[in-house]
Amino acid sequence: MKTKFYFYLLAAFSTILFVSCNPDSIADEDNPYETEQSQKRDKIKIPSNG
C-alpha cells in the first residue's frame, strides 16, 4: 500500500517538473513588444503650443 502511494507521488512530482520545465510553450514564443507595423515619420504630426 505504501509502495503504491510513493509511486503515485513520484509520478505526480515528475509530471509537474516536466511540465514546468518544458520550453515548448506558446507563451514563450510570443513577444508582446514586437510589432510588424511601423509608423512613418512624415505622417506624424506634432501639435504646437502657440
C-alpha positions in Angstrom: 0.0 0.0 0.0 2.8 2.4 0.8 4.6 1.5 -2.4 1.6 2.4 -4.5 1.4 5.8 -2.7 5.0 6.5 -3.3 4.7 5.5 -6.9 1.8 8.0 -7.4 3.7 10.7 -5.6 6.7 10.2 -7.8 4.6 10.2 -10.9 2.8 13.4 -9.9 6.1 15.1 -9.0 7.8 14.1 -12.2 4.8 15.3 -14.3 4.8 18.7 -12.6 8.5 19.0 -13.0 8.4 18.1 -16.7 5.5 20.5 -17.5 7.1 23.4 -15.6 10.5 23.0 -17.2 9.3 22.3 -20.7 10.4 25.1 -23.1 7.8 24.2 -25.7 5.2 26.8 -24.8 3.2 29.1 -26.9 3.7 31.9 -24.4 7.5 31.6 -24.7 7.2 32.2 -28.5 5.1 35.3 -28.2 6.9 38.6 -27.9 4.3 41.3 -26.7 6.7 44.2 -27.7 7.4 43.1 -31.2 5.1 44.7 -33.8 5.1 44.2 -37.5 3.6 47.6 -38.3 5.6 50.8 -38.1 4.7 54.4 -38.2 6.1 56.6 -41.0 7.9 59.7 -39.7 6.4 62.0 -42.2 2.8 61.1 -41.2 3.4 62.0 -37.5 2.1 65.5 -36.6 3.4 67.2 -33.5 1.0 69.8 -32.1 2.4 73.2 -31.4 1.6 75.2 -28.3 1.1 78.6 -29.7 
